[in-house]
Amino acid sequence: MAIAVNKNTNQQPMSTAGRTGAQTLKFIPGARVYTKTAESLTSTPVQTHFVKSSGTTPSGWTDLGTVLGAVKVNYTKKVKEVNTGIDNYFRAAYIDQKMGQIEFELSQLDDIALETISGLSASVITSGSIVNYEVGSEDLNQLALLVVATSKLDSKEIQFFNPSAYLNFVWAEQGDALVLKVTGLLPFFTPTGASAEAMLSVTEFA
């Protein structure tokens, strides 16, 4: 029997061009995370963020420094089933809960990243030398969050934006390093001019 050689076995990429040109062969991300003061959840100006960064810090945002590895964006839908009869025949389904979460690790866990993520204020013991933080006195910090990922293969850029993420943090071990591990819960918001709510604004740039 001849050995099959075709696009099913070698996974030849699709040739169809998409809305931003040729489809990305494989997205190998170089990611950076930015924050700023939280924005409105009822009339969010997402249109102001439709600008490709091209590797520079977007205007008005705070750069959180070196991101270790990939940024994880989780979007889950809790599905409820409707069954009838003693045999429990499946009849329909509906969404009971939608939830979004983002996770990333910062290797530069120094004062800028810690204060930005936690909302804690430093007590300056010695200027330029010693500062102190009372960890545990803080609550969840709400900030606008922008993740910018650039593909190493074709320079396409994807931006993930939420106007008022609830941020939490822990110190975690990653290999031989101590890192600041950040998780963010993503509340739903209404973009300016839209009627439907969204959890995440995802923008692709060719």
LOKE-320199 format. One line per field, with one value per atom (N, C-alpha, C): residue in three letters; z, y, x. Coordinates in nm, 2 decimals. Last residue first. Layout:
BEGIN
code = [ala; ...]
Z = [Z; ...]
Y = [Y; ...]
X = [X; ...]
This chain:
BEGIN
code = [ala; ala; ala; phe; phe; phe; glu; glu; glu; thr; thr; thr; val; val; val; ser; ser; ser; leu; leu; leu; met; met; met; ala; ala; ala; glu; glu; glu; ala; ala; ala; ser; ser; ser; ala; ala; ala; gly; gly; gly; thr; thr; thr; pro; pro; pro; thr; thr; thr; phe; phe; phe; phe; phe; phe; pro; pro; pro; leu; leu; leu; leu; leu; leu; gly; gly; gly; thr; thr; thr; val; val; val; lys; lys; lys; leu; leu; leu; val; val; val; leu; leu; leu; ala; ala; ala; asp; asp; asp; gly; gly; gly; gln; gln; gln; glu; glu; glu; ala; ala; ala; trp; trp; trp; val; val; val; phe; phe; phe; asn; asn; asn; leu; leu; leu; tyr; tyr; tyr; ala; ala; ala; ser; ser; ser; pro; pro; pro; asn; asn; asn; phe; phe; phe; phe; phe; phe; gln; gln; gln; ile; ile; ile; glu; glu; glu; lys; lys; lys; ser; ser; ser; asp; asp; asp; leu; leu; leu; lys; lys; lys; ser; ser; ser; thr; thr; thr; ala; ala; ala; val; val; val; val; val; val; leu; leu; leu; leu; leu; leu; ala; ala; ala; leu; leu; leu; gln; gln; gln; asn; asn; asn; leu; leu; leu; asp; asp; asp; glu; glu; glu; ser; ser; ser; gly; gly; gly; val; val; val; glu; glu; glu; tyr; tyr; tyr; asn; asn; asn; val; val; val; ile; ile; ile; ser; ser; ser; gly; gly; gly; ser; ser; ser; thr; thr; thr; ile; ile; ile; val; val; val; ser; ser; ser; ala; ala; ala; ser; ser; ser; leu; leu; leu; gly; gly; gly; ser; ser; ser; ile; ile; ile; thr; thr; thr; glu; glu; glu; leu; leu; leu; ala; ala; ala; ile; ile; ile; asp; asp; asp; asp; asp; asp; leu; leu; leu; gln; gln; gln; ser; ser; ser; leu; leu; leu; glu; glu; glu; phe; phe; phe; glu; glu; glu; ile; ile; ile; gln; gln; gln; gly; gly; gly; met; met; met; lys; lys; lys; gln; gln; gln; asp; asp; asp; ile; ile; ile; tyr; tyr; tyr; ala; ala; ala; ala; ala; ala; arg; arg; arg; phe; phe; phe; tyr; tyr; tyr; asn; asn; asn; asp; asp; asp; ile; ile; ile; gly; gly; gly; thr; thr; thr; asn; asn; asn; val; val; val; glu; glu; glu; lys; lys; lys; val; val; val; lys; lys; lys; lys; lys; lys; thr; thr; thr; tyr; tyr; tyr; asn; asn; asn; val; val; val; lys; lys; lys; val; val; val; ala; ala; ala; gly; gly; gly; leu; leu; leu; val; val; val; thr; thr; thr; gly; gly; gly; leu; leu; leu; asp; asp; asp; thr; thr; thr; trp; trp; trp; gly; gly; gly; ser; ser; ser; pro; pro; pro; thr; thr; thr; thr; thr; thr; gly; gly; gly; ser; ser; ser; ser; ser; ser; lys; lys; lys; val; val; val; phe; phe; phe; his; his; his; thr; thr; thr; gln; gln; gln; val; val; val; pro; pro; pro; thr; thr; thr; ser; ser; ser; thr; thr; thr; leu; leu; leu; ser; ser; ser; glu; glu; glu; ala; ala; ala; thr; thr; thr; lys; lys; lys; thr; thr; thr; tyr; tyr; tyr; val; val; val; arg; arg; arg; ala; ala; ala; gly; gly; gly; pro; pro; pro; ile; ile; ile; phe; phe; phe; lys; lys; lys; leu; leu; leu; thr; thr; thr; gln; gln; gln; ala; ala; ala; gly; gly; gly; thr; thr; thr; arg; arg; arg; gly; gly; gly; ala; ala; ala; thr; thr; thr; ser; ser; ser; met; met; met; pro; pro; pro; gln; gln; gln; gln; gln; gln; asn; asn; asn; thr; thr; thr; asn; asn; asn; lys; lys; lys; asn; asn; asn; val; val; val; ala; ala; ala; ile; ile; ile; ala; ala; ala; met; met; met]
Z = [1.13; 1.03; 1.04; 1.44; 1.35; 1.26; 1.63; 1.55; 1.45; 1.95; 1.82; 1.76; 2.17; 2.11; 1.97; 2.48; 2.34; 2.28; 2.68; 2.64; 2.50; 2.73; 2.84; 2.81; 2.65; 2.61; 2.74; 2.57; 2.66; 2.61; 2.31; 2.37; 2.46; 2.20; 2.29; 2.37; 2.15; 2.13; 2.23; 2.20; 2.08; 2.06; 2.39; 2.34; 2.21; 2.52; 2.44; 2.40; 2.84; 2.71; 2.64; 3.01; 2.99; 2.85; 3.27; 3.14; 3.13; 3.43; 3.43; 3.29; 3.48; 3.37; 3.37; 3.71; 3.67; 3.58; 3.69; 3.68; 3.64; 3.86; 3.80; 3.80; 3.86; 3.86; 3.80; 4.03; 3.95; 3.97; 4.03; 4.07; 3.98; 4.11; 4.02; 4.09; 4.17; 4.23; 4.14; 4.00; 4.02; 4.10; 3.89; 4.00; 4.04; 3.82; 3.80; 3.92; 4.00; 3.86; 3.82; 4.27; 4.23; 4.08; 4.34; 4.31; 4.26; 4.52; 4.48; 4.46; 4.38; 4.48; 4.43; 4.33; 4.30; 4.41; 4.13; 4.25; 4.22; 3.99; 3.99; 4.13; 3.78; 3.93; 3.94; 3.51; 3.56; 3.71; 3.33; 3.48; 3.54; 3.05; 3.11; 3.26; 2.87; 2.96; 3.04; 2.57; 2.65; 2.74; 2.38; 2.46; 2.56; 2.05; 2.18; 2.25; 1.83; 1.89; 2.03; 1.53; 1.67; 1.71; 1.31; 1.35; 1.50; 1.26; 1.32; 1.33; 1.18; 1.08; 1.13; 1.40; 1.26; 1.15; 1.65; 1.60; 1.45; 1.70; 1.65; 1.60; 2.01; 1.87; 1.82; 2.23; 2.18; 2.04; 2.50; 2.36; 2.33; 2.71; 2.68; 2.53; 2.94; 2.80; 2.78; 3.17; 3.14; 2.99; 3.43; 3.28; 3.25; 3.76; 3.66; 3.52; 4.09; 3.96; 3.87; 4.34; 4.27; 4.13; 4.64; 4.49; 4.43; 4.91; 4.86; 4.71; 5.16; 5.03; 5.00; 5.37; 5.40; 5.28; 5.27; 5.34; 5.37; 5.32; 5.23; 5.32; 5.35; 5.45; 5.37; 5.25; 5.21; 5.31; 5.25; 5.31; 5.26; 5.12; 5.13; 5.19; 5.09; 5.17; 5.16; 4.89; 4.94; 5.01; 4.82; 4.72; 4.77; 5.16; 5.02; 4.93; 5.38; 5.34; 5.20; 5.40; 5.52; 5.50; 5.29; 5.25; 5.38; 5.23; 5.33; 5.31; 4.93; 5.00; 5.12; 4.88; 4.89; 4.97; 4.66; 4.79; 4.78; 4.43; 4.48; 4.62; 4.30; 4.43; 4.48; 4.05; 4.06; 4.19; 4.13; 4.03; 4.04; 4.33; 4.36; 4.26; 4.18; 4.30; 4.33; 3.97; 3.94; 4.06; 4.12; 4.02; 4.00; 4.29; 4.35; 4.25; 4.12; 4.21; 4.24; 3.96; 4.07; 4.17; 3.67; 3.74; 3.85; 3.58; 3.64; 3.71; 3.61; 3.59; 3.66; 3.45; 3.55; 3.51; 3.42; 3.37; 3.48; 3.33; 3.41; 3.35; 3.33; 3.27; 3.37; 3.27; 3.37; 3.29; 3.26; 3.19; 3.30; 3.22; 3.31; 3.23; 3.23; 3.15; 3.24; 3.31; 3.36; 3.26; 3.18; 3.31; 3.37; 2.86; 2.94; 3.07; 2.78; 2.79; 2.88; 2.58; 2.67; 2.67; 2.54; 2.51; 2.61; 2.58; 2.50; 2.45; 2.66; 2.64; 2.54; 2.87; 2.73; 2.73; 3.12; 3.11; 2.96; 3.16; 3.09; 3.07; 3.26; 3.36; 3.29; 3.12; 3.13; 3.23; 3.00; 3.04; 3.05; 3.06; 3.03; 3.07; 2.97; 3.00; 2.96; 3.11; 3.02; 3.07; 3.12; 3.18; 3.08; 3.10; 3.03; 3.11; 3.15; 3.22; 3.15; 2.97; 2.97; 3.04; 2.99; 3.02; 3.02; 2.90; 2.88; 2.89; 2.98; 2.99; 2.98; 2.87; 2.87; 2.87; 2.97; 2.96; 2.97; 2.82; 2.90; 2.87; 2.83; 2.77; 2.86; 3.00; 2.93; 2.86; 3.19; 3.18; 3.11; 3.09; 3.11; 3.09; 3.22; 3.15; 3.19; 3.27; 3.25; 3.19; 3.26; 3.38; 3.37; 3.17; 3.13; 3.26; 3.16; 3.24; 3.21; 2.90; 2.98; 3.06; 2.74; 2.86; 2.95; 2.44; 2.51; 2.63; 2.45; 2.41; 2.50; 2.40; 2.50; 2.45; 2.10; 2.19; 2.29; 1.92; 2.01; 2.10; 1.77; 1.70; 1.80; 1.85; 1.93; 1.86; 1.67; 1.68; 1.75; 1.81; 1.75; 1.77; 1.93; 1.81; 1.74; 2.16; 2.17; 2.04; 2.12; 2.14; 2.15; 2.11; 1.99; 2.00; 2.37; 2.31; 2.18; 2.60; 2.47; 2.41; 2.75; 2.74; 2.60; 2.93; 2.80; 2.78; 3.15; 3.09; 2.95; 3.27; 3.23; 3.15; 3.23; 3.25; 3.20; 3.35; 3.27; 3.29; 3.58; 3.53; 3.45; 3.48; 3.56; 3.50; 3.33; 3.36; 3.45; 3.21; 3.29; 3.29; 3.01; 3.04; 3.12; 2.91; 2.98; 3.02; 2.62; 2.72; 2.78; 2.44; 2.51; 2.61; 2.15; 2.25; 2.31; 2.05; 2.10; 2.18; 1.76; 1.86; 1.93; 1.58; 1.66; 1.78; 1.26; 1.40; 1.48; 1.03; 1.03; 1.17; 0.99; 1.07; 1.07; 0.67; 0.80; 0.87; 0.49; 0.50; 0.65; 0.59; 0.50; 0.52; 0.77; 0.79; 0.70; 0.70; 0.70; 0.72; 0.51; 0.60; 0.60; 0.22; 0.30; 0.39; 0.20; 0.20; 0.28; 0.23; 0.14; 0.14; 0.52; 0.43; 0.35; 0.53; 0.58; 0.48; 0.54; 0.46; 0.50; 0.69; 0.74; 0.67; 0.60; 0.62; 0.68; 0.59; 0.66; 0.69; 0.45; 0.58; 0.66; 0.22; 0.32; 0.45; 0.16; 0.12; 0.23; 0.10; 0.13; 0.07; 0.21; 0.17; 0.20; 0.07; 0.19; 0.14; -0.09; -0.09; 0.03; 0.00; 0.00; 0.00]
Y = [4.34; 4.28; 4.34; 4.30; 4.39; 4.32; 4.24; 4.19; 4.29; 4.26; 4.33; 4.27; 4.19; 4.13; 4.19; 4.26; 4.32; 4.27; 4.07; 4.10; 4.16; 4.06; 4.03; 4.07; 4.27; 4.18; 4.16; 4.33; 4.33; 4.24; 4.51; 4.39; 4.40; 4.76; 4.73; 4.60; 5.02; 4.89; 4.86; 5.27; 5.26; 5.12; 5.15; 5.27; 5.24; 4.82; 4.91; 5.03; 4.72; 4.76; 4.86; 4.43; 4.57; 4.59; 4.19; 4.22; 4.37; 4.14; 4.17; 4.21; 3.91; 4.00; 4.03; 3.88; 3.84; 3.95; 3.79; 3.89; 3.84; 3.72; 3.67; 3.78; 3.69; 3.78; 3.71; 3.64; 3.57; 3.65; 3.74; 3.79; 3.73; 3.50; 3.58; 3.64; 3.39; 3.42; 3.52; 3.12; 3.26; 3.27; 2.88; 2.93; 3.07; 2.80; 2.76; 2.80; 3.01; 2.97; 2.93; 3.05; 3.01; 2.96; 3.35; 3.21; 3.18; 3.57; 3.54; 3.39; 3.67; 3.60; 3.60; 3.89; 3.85; 3.75; 4.02; 3.96; 3.91; 4.25; 4.19; 4.14; 4.28; 4.27; 4.19; 4.52; 4.38; 4.39; 4.71; 4.72; 4.58; 4.68; 4.82; 4.82; 4.47; 4.48; 4.61; 4.34; 4.46; 4.43; 4.22; 4.18; 4.29; 4.23; 4.30; 4.25; 4.09; 4.07; 4.15; 4.13; 4.17; 4.15; 3.98; 4.02; 4.04; 3.90; 4.03; 4.07; 3.64; 3.73; 3.87; 3.50; 3.46; 3.56; 3.60; 3.60; 3.57; 3.82; 3.69; 3.70; 3.98; 3.99; 3.86; 4.10; 3.99; 4.00; 4.29; 4.30; 4.18; 4.35; 4.25; 4.26; 4.57; 4.56; 4.46; 4.68; 4.58; 4.56; 4.90; 4.87; 4.78; 4.77; 4.85; 4.81; 4.72; 4.73; 4.82; 4.49; 4.62; 4.62; 4.37; 4.35; 4.48; 4.53; 4.45; 4.42; 4.52; 4.56; 4.48; 4.41; 4.52; 4.57; 4.23; 4.18; 4.29; 4.39; 4.30; 4.24; 4.67; 4.59; 4.51; 4.74; 4.72; 4.63; 4.98; 4.87; 4.87; 5.05; 5.08; 4.96; 5.19; 5.10; 5.15; 5.37; 5.25; 5.15; 5.61; 5.54; 5.42; 5.69; 5.73; 5.67; 5.46; 5.54; 5.57; 5.41; 5.40; 5.49; 5.48; 5.50; 5.50; 5.26; 5.34; 5.36; 5.24; 5.21; 5.31; 5.11; 5.23; 5.19; 4.88; 4.91; 5.04; 4.79; 4.91; 4.95; 4.56; 4.54; 4.67; 4.65; 4.54; 4.53; 4.87; 4.88; 4.77; 4.77; 4.88; 4.89; 4.57; 4.53; 4.64; 4.71; 4.61; 4.58; 4.89; 4.94; 4.84; 4.72; 4.81; 4.86; 4.39; 4.50; 4.60; 4.17; 4.18; 4.30; 4.08; 4.21; 4.24; 3.88; 3.84; 3.96; 3.80; 3.91; 3.88; 3.60; 3.61; 3.72; 3.58; 3.61; 3.62; 3.52; 3.49; 3.53; 3.60; 3.61; 3.59; 3.49; 3.51; 3.52; 3.50; 3.52; 3.55; 3.33; 3.39; 3.40; 3.27; 3.30; 3.37; 3.04; 3.13; 3.15; 2.90; 2.94; 3.04; 2.85; 2.90; 2.95; 2.55; 2.69; 2.73; 2.30; 2.34; 2.49; 2.01; 2.15; 2.18; 1.74; 1.81; 1.95; 1.41; 1.54; 1.62; 1.20; 1.24; 1.38; 1.05; 1.17; 1.19; 0.85; 0.81; 0.93; 0.97; 0.89; 0.84; 1.31; 1.17; 1.09; 1.53; 1.50; 1.35; 1.79; 1.65; 1.62; 2.04; 2.02; 1.88; 2.15; 2.06; 2.05; 2.43; 2.35; 2.28; 2.52; 2.48; 2.39; 2.79; 2.68; 2.64; 2.88; 2.89; 2.77; 3.07; 2.95; 2.98; 3.16; 3.20; 3.07; 3.28; 3.17; 3.23; 3.34; 3.40; 3.29; 3.37; 3.27; 3.35; 3.46; 3.51; 3.42; 3.27; 3.32; 3.37; 3.38; 3.29; 3.35; 3.66; 3.53; 3.43; 3.99; 3.88; 3.75; 4.28; 4.15; 4.04; 4.55; 4.49; 4.35; 4.69; 4.61; 4.53; 5.02; 4.89; 4.81; 5.20; 5.17; 5.03; 5.42; 5.29; 5.28; 5.64; 5.65; 5.52; 5.48; 5.60; 5.60; 5.16; 5.24; 5.37; 5.11; 5.12; 5.21; 4.92; 5.03; 5.04; 4.72; 4.70; 4.82; 4.80; 4.78; 4.77; 4.87; 4.92; 4.91; 4.99; 4.89; 4.94; 5.08; 5.13; 5.03; 5.11; 5.04; 5.09; 5.23; 5.14; 5.06; 5.38; 5.45; 5.36; 5.19; 5.25; 5.32; 5.15; 5.05; 5.11; 5.31; 5.36; 5.27; 5.19; 5.17; 5.22; 5.23; 5.30; 5.30; 5.07; 5.09; 5.16; 5.07; 4.94; 4.95; 5.30; 5.27; 5.14; 5.20; 5.28; 5.23; 5.23; 5.16; 5.26; 5.34; 5.36; 5.30; 5.08; 5.22; 5.22; 4.84; 4.88; 5.03; 4.58; 4.72; 4.74; 4.33; 4.36; 4.51; 4.14; 4.25; 4.29; 3.86; 3.93; 4.04; 3.70; 3.78; 3.87; 3.38; 3.52; 3.57; 3.24; 3.23; 3.36; 3.10; 3.22; 3.19; 2.99; 2.95; 3.07; 3.12; 2.98; 2.92; 3.34; 3.31; 3.16; 3.40; 3.35; 3.31; 3.71; 3.56; 3.52; 3.96; 3.90; 3.75; 4.01; 4.08; 4.02; 3.85; 3.99; 4.07; 3.60; 3.64; 3.79; 3.39; 3.51; 3.55; 3.04; 3.15; 3.27; 2.83; 2.94; 3.06; 2.66; 2.71; 2.82; 2.45; 2.56; 2.60; 2.10; 2.22; 2.33; 1.85; 1.97; 2.10; 1.60; 1.70; 1.83; 1.47; 1.41; 1.51; 1.64; 1.58; 1.52; 1.70; 1.80; 1.75; 1.40; 1.50; 1.60; 1.09; 1.22; 1.33; 0.76; 0.88; 1.00; 0.50; 0.59; 0.72; 0.22; 0.34; 0.43; -0.12; 0.00; 0.12]
X = [-0.21; -0.12; 0.02; -0.36; -0.29; -0.20; -0.65; -0.54; -0.49; -0.79; -0.76; -0.64; -1.03; -0.92; -0.90; -1.16; -1.15; -1.02; -1.37; -1.23; -1.24; -1.63; -1.54; -1.40; -1.91; -1.80; -1.71; -2.26; -2.14; -2.03; -2.42; -2.39; -2.26; -2.43; -2.54; -2.51; -2.18; -2.23; -2.35; -2.08; -2.15; -2.21; -1.81; -1.88; -1.95; -1.87; -1.79; -1.87; -1.93; -2.00; -1.92; -1.80; -1.81; -1.89; -1.73; -1.79; -1.81; -1.41; -1.55; -1.60; -1.17; -1.21; -1.36; -0.91; -1.05; -1.11; -0.58; -0.67; -0.81; -0.27; -0.40; -0.50; 0.08; -0.04; -0.16; 0.37; 0.27; 0.14; 0.68; 0.56; 0.45; 0.94; 0.87; 0.74; 1.26; 1.14; 1.07; 1.44; 1.40; 1.28; 1.50; 1.59; 1.55; 1.17; 1.31; 1.40; 1.00; 1.00; 1.14; 0.79; 0.92; 0.91; 0.60; 0.61; 0.75; 0.40; 0.53; 0.54; 0.08; 0.16; 0.30; -0.21; -0.07; -0.02; -0.48; -0.43; -0.29; -0.71; -0.58; -0.54; -0.97; -0.95; -0.82; -0.98; -0.95; -0.93; -1.11; -1.11; -1.10; -1.11; -1.10; -1.08; -0.89; -1.01; -1.00; -0.75; -0.78; -0.90; -0.50; -0.61; -0.63; -0.37; -0.38; -0.51; -0.13; -0.26; -0.27; 0.04; 0.03; -0.12; 0.28; 0.14; 0.13; 0.54; 0.52; 0.38; 0.58; 0.53; 0.50; 0.71; 0.73; 0.69; 0.66; 0.80; 0.82; 0.39; 0.43; 0.58; 0.33; 0.38; 0.43; 0.09; 0.17; 0.20; -0.01; 0.03; 0.13; -0.26; -0.16; -0.13; -0.38; -0.35; -0.24; -0.62; -0.52; -0.50; -0.71; -0.72; -0.60; -0.75; -0.68; -0.72; -0.81; -0.87; -0.79; -0.69; -0.67; -0.73; -0.83; -0.80; -0.79; -0.65; -0.76; -0.73; -0.38; -0.44; -0.57; -0.26; -0.35; -0.42; -0.09; -0.20; -0.30; 0.22; 0.14; 0.03; 0.34; 0.26; 0.17; 0.67; 0.53; 0.46; 0.94; 0.87; 0.73; 1.27; 1.13; 1.06; 1.59; 1.51; 1.36; 1.71; 1.78; 1.69; 1.60; 1.69; 1.75; 1.57; 1.54; 1.65; 1.47; 1.59; 1.57; 1.19; 1.28; 1.40; 0.89; 1.03; 1.11; 0.64; 0.69; 0.84; 0.44; 0.57; 0.59; 0.12; 0.21; 0.33; -0.04; 0.02; 0.11; -0.14; -0.20; -0.14; -0.04; -0.10; -0.18; 0.07; -0.02; -0.10; 0.23; 0.13; 0.03; 0.40; 0.31; 0.20; 0.54; 0.47; 0.36; 0.66; 0.57; 0.48; 0.83; 0.74; 0.63; 1.00; 0.89; 0.79; 1.03; 1.08; 0.96; 1.03; 0.92; 0.95; 1.07; 1.12; 1.01; 0.92; 1.04; 1.11; 0.58; 0.68; 0.81; 0.34; 0.44; 0.55; -0.02; 0.11; 0.21; -0.35; -0.24; -0.11; -0.70; -0.57; -0.46; -1.03; -0.92; -0.79; -1.39; -1.26; -1.15; -1.70; -1.59; -1.46; -2.04; -1.93; -1.82; -2.29; -2.19; -2.08; -2.48; -2.51; -2.41; -2.61; -2.49; -2.54; -2.79; -2.78; -2.66; -2.95; -2.85; -2.85; -3.18; -3.13; -3.01; -3.22; -3.31; -3.25; -3.13; -3.08; -3.17; -3.32; -3.28; -3.24; -3.36; -3.28; -3.23; -3.53; -3.40; -3.31; -3.74; -3.66; -3.53; -3.75; -3.78; -3.70; -3.49; -3.63; -3.64; -3.25; -3.28; -3.42; -3.04; -3.18; -3.21; -2.72; -2.80; -2.95; -2.52; -2.62; -2.70; -2.18; -2.30; -2.39; -1.98; -2.04; -2.17; -1.71; -1.85; -1.90; -1.40; -1.48; -1.63; -1.10; -1.24; -1.32; -0.77; -0.87; -1.02; -0.46; -0.60; -0.70; -0.14; -0.25; -0.38; 0.16; 0.05; -0.07; 0.47; 0.35; 0.24; 0.77; 0.69; 0.57; 0.76; 0.83; 0.73; 0.81; 0.71; 0.78; 0.96; 0.98; 0.88; 0.73; 0.86; 0.86; 0.49; 0.52; 0.65; 0.44; 0.50; 0.53; 0.14; 0.26; 0.31; 0.01; 0.02; 0.15; 0.02; -0.06; -0.06; 0.09; 0.08; -0.02; 0.25; 0.14; 0.13; 0.59; 0.49; 0.38; 0.66; 0.68; 0.57; 0.60; 0.71; 0.74; 0.38; 0.50; 0.62; 0.12; 0.23; 0.36; -0.16; -0.05; 0.06; -0.46; -0.33; -0.23; -0.72; -0.70; -0.57; -0.80; -0.69; -0.66; -1.02; -0.90; -0.78; -1.23; -1.17; -1.04; -1.31; -1.22; -1.15; -1.42; -1.37; -1.27; -1.72; -1.57; -1.52; -1.95; -1.92; -1.77; -1.94; -2.07; -2.05; -1.70; -1.75; -1.88; -1.43; -1.57; -1.61; -1.10; -1.19; -1.33; -0.83; -0.94; -1.04; -0.50; -0.62; -0.74; -0.31; -0.34; -0.46; -0.06; -0.18; -0.19; 0.07; 0.06; -0.07; 0.29; 0.17; 0.18; 0.40; 0.43; 0.29; 0.54; 0.43; 0.48; 0.58; 0.66; 0.56; 0.45; 0.43; 0.55; 0.40; 0.50; 0.51; 0.16; 0.18; 0.27; 0.21; 0.20; 0.24; 0.11; 0.15; 0.15; -0.16; -0.04; -0.01; -0.28; -0.30; -0.17; -0.23; -0.20; -0.22; -0.47; -0.37; -0.35; -0.67; -0.54; -0.43; -0.87; -0.90; -0.77; -0.69; -0.80; -0.81; -0.65; -0.61; -0.73; -0.59; -0.69; -0.64; -0.42; -0.38; -0.47; -0.33; -0.43; -0.38; -0.03; -0.11; -0.22; -0.03; 0.00; -0.09; -0.01; -0.07; -0.02; 0.07; 0.17; 0.13; -0.18; -0.07; 0.05; -0.35; -0.40; -0.28; -0.22; -0.23; -0.29; -0.03; -0.12; -0.13; 0.06; 0.13; 0.04; 0.04; -0.03; 0.05; 0.21; 0.20; 0.14; 0.06; 0.13; 0.11; 0.08; 0.00; 0.09]
